[in-house]
Amino acid sequence: MPRPISLTISTSSLRHNLDVVIERLTQASVTRGIARPKVWAVVKANAYGHGVNVAVDALARADGLAMLDLDEAVRVREAGWKGPVMLLEGFFEPSDLDVVDEYRLMPVLHCQEQLDMLQAARLSQPIDAYVKLNTGMNRLGFMPQDYAGAWSRAQMLHDQKVLGRLGKMTHFSCADDDPDVTRAEQQLFQDITADLPGPVSLCNSAATLTDSVWSAMDPDLEQWVRPGICLYGGSPFASRSAASFGFKPVQTLSAQLIAVRELPAGVSIGYGREYTTPAVTRTGIVACGYADGYPRLTSPDTPVSVNGVPTRLLGRVSMDMLVVDITSIPQAGPGSTVVLWGEGGPEIDDVARCARTIGYELMCAVAPRVPRRYI
Ligand SMILES: *Cc1c(COP(=O)(O)O)cnc(C)c1O
């Protein structure tokens, strides 16, 4: 028998979460009398750890898929995805352009070297692309003063039938927590790109879910949003839960108790003897550790549920096991179900907060050794 741990992935919740995003965009567009923005569903990092194949299946309503690994892009084509595929980091070397050409991928162009590679390429047909502006993230994208030059080079490549339709994009640095910064970045984008035609793509999950971003948007633009985390049931915001928007958890990490133990007061638990029982304590040993992708650096009182009852971790997380408090869950015993996060347990973002990280990291980090169950 395999060790009792698994990652359950709900296709219907993934589909539901995309429906929630589309419904919000539809309402916003009706209110403002504009066309509904289109959706690039972001499926990078193997669909945030959920698997690109399940994403292709569940995200059929998306207008396009956005990712960055060329192999994953090929996999979504092989899984039958016919719509647009955006490469968020573009391509990396000239031979990548053969893959871009063969699988009809749509790269983001963010540096001169990519334009040089295109200049030298032989493609069977023009490829659509976004030209990215750096508005303050200072990661990828042309600087504001260089954007017009990059755009005219791209336009020349378009005239030479190397590039097809051109779009404009940027990525906000603080859409989750600083509306003033976002407004300034959005204004900079509008100032720099105002006279250039084509679709625009600005919004990650946080910006997509922020009304002030939409009220500042030029209604005449063809908009494409790029939500990622919310599709998987995580929140981009520190102070607002995914559930409050109607999103459902897509992944559930669950395991079982493999032993229970009655401890007297005054004994310690686990490596480093970090936790000492203040009173008689019943503990459960869970078949989940940091080698499964559970974060090692958790704080005291990290939430977990046993037999559907909320409780907490005790002591340090080990490689293959962790310990939970089942003093108030007398019916729990070996074989009882433990939900580390997801359906029937704590929200992934609450566990992440206790580990001083974000749900994104936990989602992507579940180890390959954990068996996946798709429902
Ligand atoms: C990851 C990413 C997104 C999606 O971000 P979420 O916060 O997961 O919604 C959008 N755009 C770019 C460029 C990204 O890298």
The ligand as an SDF file (V2000), in Angstrom:
LIG
                    3D

 15 15  0  0  0  0  0  0  0  0999 V2000
    2.2000   34.8400  -12.5770 C   0  0  0  0  0  0  0  0  0  0  0  0
    1.7940   35.9460  -13.4370 C   0  0  0  0  0  0  0  0  0  0  0  0
    0.4490   36.3220  -13.5120 C   0  0  0  0  0  0  0  0  0  0  0  0
   -0.6040   35.7110  -12.6250 C   0  0  0  0  0  0  0  0  0  0  0  0
   -0.4450   36.2040  -11.3100 O   0  0  0  0  0  0  0  0  0  0  0  0
   -1.4600   35.8190  -10.1350 P   0  0  0  0  0  0  0  0  0  0  0  0
   -1.0430   36.6780   -9.0090 O   0  0  0  0  0  0  0  0  0  0  0  0
   -1.2220   34.3710   -9.8620 O   0  0  0  0  0  0  0  0  0  0  0  0
   -2.8150   36.0720  -10.6360 O   0  0  0  0  0  0  0  0  0  0  0  0
    0.1010   37.3040  -14.4100 C   0  0  0  0  0  0  0  0  0  0  0  0
    1.0330   37.8970  -15.1900 N   0  0  0  0  0  0  0  0  0  0  0  0
    2.3430   37.5760  -15.1390 C   0  0  0  0  0  0  0  0  0  0  0  0
    3.3180   38.2830  -16.0080 C   0  0  0  0  0  0  0  0  0  0  0  0
    2.7640   36.5930  -14.2530 C   0  0  0  0  0  0  0  0  0  0  0  0
    4.0670   36.2910  -14.1860 O   0  0  0  0  0  0  0  0  0  0  0  0
  1  2  1  0
  2  3  1  0
  2 14  2  0
  3  4  1  0
  3 10  2  0
  4  5  1  0
  5  6  1  0
  6  7  2  0
  6  8  1  0
  6  9  1  0
 10 11  1  0
 11 12  2  0
 12 13  1  0
 12 14  1  0
 14 15  1  0
M  END
$$$$
